[in-house]
Amino acid sequence: MALNSASSGENGEIVVVTGAAGFLGIKIVELLNTRGMNIQEIRGVDIRSSQPSYFLQNAQGGRLRYRRGDICNYEQVKDVFTQATVVIHTAAIVDISHPSEMKMHDVNVRGTENIIQACLECNVGRIVYTSTADVALGWLDNNNINEETPLPGEKVSDYLFSQYAFTKMKAEKKVLRANGSLTANGTHLVTCSLRSLVMYGEGDTAFLPNVIDSAKKQLGYLPRMGDGKAKFNSCYVGNSAWAHVLAVDVLRKNPKEIAGKAFFIGDNTPESNFFDFVEPYLAATGCDLLNVSIPFVVIFYIAFILECIVWVLRPICNLSLAITRSSVVTVCKGVTISWRVAKKQLSYEPIFSYEQSKNNTLRYLIEKYVT
């Protein structure tokens, strides 16, 4: 089937970014605004009512617009999508501990169904979906993963990060299966999915802050886990955002290259042991790693017992854990993923060096925890 996506419009792209007030979403908006190709208008939509400062600071000219909207409300989605040419769909519930399964499914899966249907009805020609590398992670070997690696399975329990990864997998499949669908005016919808590695950077409220908060609860010290041999790779948020900007353009100019496909997105952040990676960020915020290391088997079963306690108490109170079996497997057994395919088919090269990425992150964390 020949794919003829909707054009970019007479005066340029009208890009909708869902989850525009989020960690990745706001960085995508920033790069679209400063480095995007042929951009007429950027519409940020997020369930948060307060407008992000970036929109307020760059409101002149009318190119940036922010709307409060819920992707679970189809009429709100359709209203924002009118006359848009492309959607970057980042909105999701990201929770790898013990989330509300119903709410996560509603947002991550049904919300994505609304995005697809609104694109077809409103003649939006392209969707760039923000997936996650977690869709490829099971309980066994998570090293040397690439686009050819089979997904773990069709059950929630197959996935290392359970409900979150499972719902993102379901949503990703829906987006990719929608590739080639006819819009109301007879053009073909073209879609792709970007599976970012775990992200760090300014605006991060989960990954590194969770590590630092955990250390601060333990008098500023964090114990190592495992034998120290496991490797881990991650990605700076700015580079992941840049891959999304590139995907918008490639889907317009050469859709056959990437339409209907998923790509892992990483960068030049060195592959290292998890604890070696977080050490400079802990040090910058007044924390430190202990010289002792807890064996994998010991910490895994501690996490298992804690999860059982949380499960038993869940009807009474909603508790969150600083450590889970999933996180133990990640840091002790390693996660390494190749992003070479994105380099070739998206012509993706990171625009932020590791030094820039690290320094930006350090400034953010010092401002958050020290100043």
NURO-274592 format. One record per residue (C-alpha): residue number from 1; x, y, z. Coordinates in steps of 0.02 Angstrom, whole numbers, plus 50000, padded with zeros to 5 digits. Example, Ala and Ser with C-alpha at 12.3 -4.5 7.8 and 13.67 -1.06 7.14 Angstrom:
<recs>
1; 50615; 49775; 50390 $
2; 50684; 49947; 50357 $
</recs>
This chain:
<recs>
1; 50000; 50000; 50000 $
2; 50069; 50170; 49952 $
3; 50065; 50289; 50098 $
4; 50019; 50468; 50055 $
5; 50009; 50562; 50217 $
6; 49925; 50730; 50240 $
7; 50036; 50876; 50192 $
8; 50113; 50995; 50315 $
9; 49987; 51129; 50270 $
10; 50002; 51283; 50162 $
11; 50091; 51385; 50296 $
12; 50185; 51248; 50387 $
13; 50158; 51118; 50520 $
14; 50025; 51133; 50654 $
15; 50094; 51015; 50786 $
16; 49995; 50952; 50935 $
17; 50099; 50890; 51082 $
18; 50001; 50793; 51212 $
19; 50076; 50789; 51386 $
20; 50156; 50956; 51344 $
21; 50182; 51004; 51527 $
22; 50275; 50842; 51564 $
23; 50460; 50803; 51578 $
24; 50482; 50752; 51395 $
25; 50335; 50850; 51323 $
26; 50399; 51022; 51371 $
27; 50571; 50983; 51299 $
28; 50489; 50930; 51135 $
29; 50393; 51094; 51130 $
30; 50554; 51191; 51162 $
31; 50649; 51103; 51021 $
32; 50504; 51117; 50900 $
33; 50502; 51303; 50936 $
34; 50689; 51331; 50921 $
35; 50746; 51198; 50798 $
36; 50590; 51127; 50716 $
37; 50572; 51127; 50527 $
38; 50430; 51224; 50444 $
39; 50328; 51251; 50603 $
40; 50176; 51365; 50597 $
41; 50097; 51326; 50765 $
42; 50133; 51218; 50917 $
43; 49982; 51168; 51021 $
44; 50025; 51099; 51191 $
45; 49889; 51003; 51281 $
46; 49900; 50930; 51456 $
47; 49783; 50885; 51597 $
48; 49875; 51009; 51709 $
49; 49779; 51172; 51721 $
50; 49929; 51285; 51754 $
51; 50021; 51339; 51597 $
52; 50206; 51290; 51593 $
53; 50326; 51436; 51610 $
54; 50402; 51401; 51438 $
55; 50235; 51440; 51355 $
56; 50216; 51600; 51456 $
57; 50393; 51658; 51420 $
58; 50379; 51626; 51233 $
59; 50200; 51678; 51200 $
60; 50244; 51821; 51083 $
61; 50197; 51793; 50902 $
62; 50056; 51673; 50943 $
63; 50149; 51518; 50882 $
64; 50140; 51432; 51051 $
65; 49969; 51389; 51120 $
66; 49926; 51291; 51278 $
67; 49762; 51206; 51315 $
68; 49707; 51107; 51465 $
69; 49637; 50944; 51401 $
70; 49606; 50765; 51449 $
71; 49648; 50632; 51319 $
72; 49514; 50522; 51397 $
73; 49384; 50651; 51341 $
74; 49360; 50624; 51155 $
75; 49274; 50789; 51121 $
76; 49417; 50885; 51202 $
77; 49542; 50789; 51097 $
78; 49447; 50820; 50936 $
79; 49433; 51005; 50974 $
80; 49622; 51024; 50994 $
81; 49658; 50922; 50836 $
82; 49557; 51030; 50716 $
83; 49670; 51084; 50570 $
84; 49823; 51002; 50650 $
85; 49944; 50912; 50534 $
86; 50039; 50801; 50657 $
87; 50023; 50739; 50836 $
88; 50165; 50696; 50954 $
89; 50079; 50591; 51087 $
90; 50178; 50589; 51250 $
91; 50035; 50596; 51376 $
92; 50030; 50445; 51490 $
93; 50027; 50388; 51669 $
94; 50205; 50336; 51711 $
95; 50207; 50229; 51868 $
96; 50316; 50075; 51892 $
97; 50267; 50039; 52072 $
98; 50086; 49996; 52114 $
99; 49974; 50102; 52002 $
100; 49786; 50100; 51984 $
101; 49766; 49973; 51845 $
102; 49600; 50043; 51786 $
103; 49662; 50223; 51779 $
104; 49823; 50173; 51692 $
105; 49727; 50075; 51560 $
106; 49604; 50218; 51535 $
107; 49741; 50346; 51504 $
108; 49876; 50245; 51418 $
109; 49767; 50133; 51309 $
110; 49595; 50213; 51290 $
111; 49671; 50386; 51284 $
112; 49781; 50329; 51141 $
113; 49628; 50257; 51052 $
114; 49550; 50430; 51064 $
115; 49708; 50507; 50988 $
116; 49701; 50387; 50840 $
117; 49515; 50410; 50810 $
118; 49527; 50600; 50821 $
119; 49670; 50599; 50695 $
120; 49565; 50500; 50572 $
121; 49412; 50609; 50596 $
122; 49507; 50775; 50592 $
123; 49623; 50727; 50448 $
124; 49782; 50735; 50551 $
125; 49906; 50643; 50441 $
126; 50040; 50586; 50563 $
127; 50065; 50519; 50739 $
128; 50231; 50507; 50828 $
129; 50198; 50401; 50981 $
130; 50307; 50409; 51137 $
131; 50328; 50230; 51194 $
132; 50461; 50166; 51314 $
133; 50604; 50043; 51311 $
134; 50511; 49957; 51454 $
135; 50398; 49872; 51326 $
136; 50545; 49759; 51283 $
137; 50597; 49714; 51461 $
138; 50552; 49546; 51537 $
139; 50612; 49458; 51694 $
140; 50760; 49367; 51617 $
141; 50897; 49436; 51505 $
142; 50877; 49621; 51462 $
143; 51047; 49648; 51383 $
144; 51089; 49682; 51201 $
145; 50908; 49722; 51157 $
146; 50865; 49794; 50986 $
147; 50714; 49813; 50871 $
148; 50724; 49628; 50824 $
149; 50706; 49571; 51005 $
150; 50533; 49492; 51033 $
151; 50422; 49577; 51160 $
152; 50406; 49481; 51325 $
153; 50228; 49418; 51298 $
154; 50042; 49455; 51306 $
155; 50017; 49452; 51495 $
156; 50051; 49588; 51623 $
157; 50159; 49469; 51723 $
158; 50276; 49445; 51573 $
159; 50337; 49624; 51590 $
160; 50471; 49682; 51711 $
161; 50378; 49844; 51744 $
162; 50208; 49758; 51742 $
163; 50055; 49867; 51713 $
164; 50149; 50019; 51650 $
165; 50248; 49925; 51518 $
166; 50098; 49818; 51473 $
167; 49983; 49967; 51440 $
168; 50119; 50057; 51341 $
169; 50143; 49899; 51236 $
170; 49956; 49890; 51203 $
171; 49950; 50074; 51154 $
172; 50104; 50059; 51043 $
173; 50027; 49913; 50949 $
174; 49868; 50013; 50920 $
175; 49966; 50161; 50851 $
176; 50071; 50053; 50735 $
177; 49920; 49953; 50674 $
178; 49833; 50118; 50633 $
179; 49971; 50155; 50507 $
180; 49894; 50162; 50333 $
181; 49717; 50193; 50396 $
182; 49611; 50313; 50293 $
183; 49570; 50484; 50365 $
184; 49403; 50568; 50332 $
185; 49470; 50656; 50177 $
186; 49546; 50498; 50103 $
187; 49730; 50521; 50146 $
188; 49828; 50388; 50239 $
189; 49876; 50406; 50421 $
190; 50061; 50368; 50449 $
191; 50129; 50325; 50620 $
192; 50287; 50276; 50712 $
193; 50337; 50241; 50891 $
194; 50491; 50298; 50986 $
195; 50549; 50192; 51133 $
196; 50660; 50303; 51236 $
197; 50781; 50229; 51360 $
198; 50759; 50287; 51539 $
199; 50778; 50476; 51534 $
200; 50869; 50598; 51646 $
201; 50886; 50787; 51638 $
202; 50810; 50950; 51697 $
203; 50628; 50931; 51743 $
204; 50649; 50749; 51797 $
205; 50531; 50713; 51941 $
206; 50550; 50524; 51945 $
207; 50713; 50437; 51900 $
208; 50856; 50531; 51984 $
209; 50746; 50620; 52113 $
210; 50683; 50450; 52172 $
211; 50862; 50390; 52192 $
212; 50913; 50547; 52287 $
213; 50757; 50546; 52396 $
214; 50790; 50364; 52440 $
215; 50967; 50409; 52494 $
216; 50908; 50558; 52597 $
217; 50786; 50445; 52691 $
218; 50937; 50338; 52739 $
219; 51039; 50480; 52815 $
220; 51110; 50527; 52646 $
221; 51180; 50356; 52603 $
222; 51131; 50232; 52468 $
223; 51196; 50053; 52470 $
224; 51257; 49973; 52311 $
225; 51168; 49816; 52252 $
226; 51229; 49666; 52155 $
227; 51405; 49620; 52104 $
228; 51442; 49782; 52010 $
229; 51458; 49696; 51841 $
230; 51286; 49740; 51771 $
231; 51279; 49878; 51640 $
232; 51144; 50007; 51613 $
233; 51114; 50139; 51480 $
234; 51005; 50293; 51484 $
235; 50963; 50446; 51379 $
236; 50961; 50633; 51409 $
237; 50786; 50704; 51390 $
238; 50842; 50835; 51263 $
239; 50907; 50702; 51145 $
240; 50750; 50598; 51159 $
241; 50649; 50756; 51121 $
242; 50758; 50790; 50968 $
243; 50719; 50615; 50901 $
244; 50534; 50659; 50909 $
245; 50563; 50820; 50812 $
246; 50658; 50723; 50678 $
247; 50521; 50591; 50667 $
248; 50392; 50726; 50627 $
249; 50495; 50779; 50476 $
250; 50540; 50604; 50416 $
251; 50357; 50548; 50422 $
252; 50316; 50695; 50308 $
253; 50460; 50685; 50186 $
254; 50495; 50499; 50177 $
255; 50361; 50401; 50271 $
256; 50409; 50232; 50198 $
257; 50571; 50236; 50298 $
258; 50489; 50235; 50469 $
259; 50299; 50216; 50452 $
260; 50226; 50075; 50554 $
261; 50389; 50046; 50647 $
262; 50457; 50066; 50824 $
263; 50631; 50131; 50865 $
264; 50736; 50132; 51023 $
265; 50806; 50304; 51065 $
266; 50968; 50324; 51162 $
267; 51118; 50439; 51155 $
268; 51302; 50450; 51198 $
269; 51278; 50433; 51386 $
270; 51411; 50305; 51434 $
271; 51353; 50128; 51468 $
272; 51400; 50096; 51649 $
273; 51348; 50014; 51810 $
274; 51190; 50097; 51878 $
275; 51273; 50152; 52039 $
276; 51423; 50226; 51949 $
277; 51302; 50325; 51842 $
278; 51205; 50400; 51987 $
279; 51357; 50433; 52098 $
280; 51397; 50612; 52036 $
281; 51214; 50663; 52056 $
282; 51209; 50594; 52233 $
283; 51371; 50685; 52276 $
284; 51305; 50850; 52206 $
285; 51153; 50840; 52319 $
286; 51247; 50796; 52478 $
287; 51227; 50607; 52470 $
288; 51348; 50464; 52448 $
289; 51360; 50280; 52403 $
290; 51405; 50155; 52537 $
291; 51555; 50045; 52503 $
292; 51456; 49890; 52550 $
293; 51350; 49802; 52419 $
294; 51193; 49702; 52455 $
295; 51188; 49536; 52360 $
296; 51054; 49521; 52226 $
297; 50963; 49374; 52306 $
298; 50951; 49462; 52474 $
299; 50883; 49627; 52408 $
300; 50767; 49540; 52285 $
301; 50680; 49444; 52424 $
302; 50673; 49598; 52535 $
303; 50584; 49688; 52392 $
304; 50467; 49539; 52370 $
305; 50417; 49543; 52554 $
306; 50388; 49731; 52548 $
307; 50280; 49712; 52392 $
308; 50176; 49579; 52481 $
309; 50149; 49696; 52628 $
310; 50096; 49837; 52512 $
311; 49976; 49719; 52422 $
312; 49896; 49663; 52586 $
313; 49876; 49842; 52648 $
314; 49815; 49911; 52482 $
315; 49628; 49904; 52526 $
316; 49666; 50009; 52681 $
317; 49800; 50130; 52621 $
318; 49897; 50167; 52463 $
319; 50083; 50146; 52498 $
320; 50227; 50171; 52378 $
321; 50394; 50082; 52383 $
322; 50567; 50154; 52353 $
323; 50623; 49983; 52296 $
324; 50534; 49847; 52197 $
325; 50585; 49681; 52122 $
326; 50584; 49765; 51952 $
327; 50706; 49899; 52004 $
328; 50817; 49769; 52088 $
329; 50825; 49665; 51928 $
330; 50864; 49822; 51828 $
331; 51011; 49880; 51932 $
332; 51081; 49708; 51975 $
333; 51060; 49616; 51810 $
334; 51075; 49763; 51690 $
335; 50981; 49838; 51543 $
336; 51075; 49876; 51383 $
337; 50986; 49928; 51223 $
338; 51050; 49973; 51050 $
339; 50984; 50128; 50960 $
340; 51080; 50105; 50797 $
341; 50924; 50083; 50691 $
342; 50861; 50257; 50739 $
343; 51029; 50330; 50686 $
344; 51006; 50257; 50513 $
345; 50819; 50273; 50478 $
346; 50785; 50435; 50572 $
347; 50956; 50510; 50532 $
348; 50960; 50535; 50720 $
349; 51115; 50600; 50805 $
350; 51111; 50669; 50983 $
351; 51123; 50859; 50985 $
352; 51175; 50868; 51168 $
353; 51344; 50793; 51216 $
354; 51358; 50689; 51373 $
355; 51451; 50831; 51460 $
356; 51310; 50953; 51417 $
357; 51180; 50828; 51473 $
358; 51269; 50793; 51636 $
359; 51299; 50977; 51675 $
360; 51119; 51025; 51637 $
361; 51059; 50887; 51752 $
362; 51179; 50933; 51891 $
363; 51122; 51116; 51886 $
364; 50941; 51062; 51896 $
365; 50967; 50942; 52041 $
366; 51075; 51065; 52139 $
367; 50941; 51198; 52120 $
368; 50808; 51073; 52173 $
369; 50898; 51000; 52324 $
370; 51035; 51119; 52379 $
371; 50998; 51302; 52340 $
</recs>
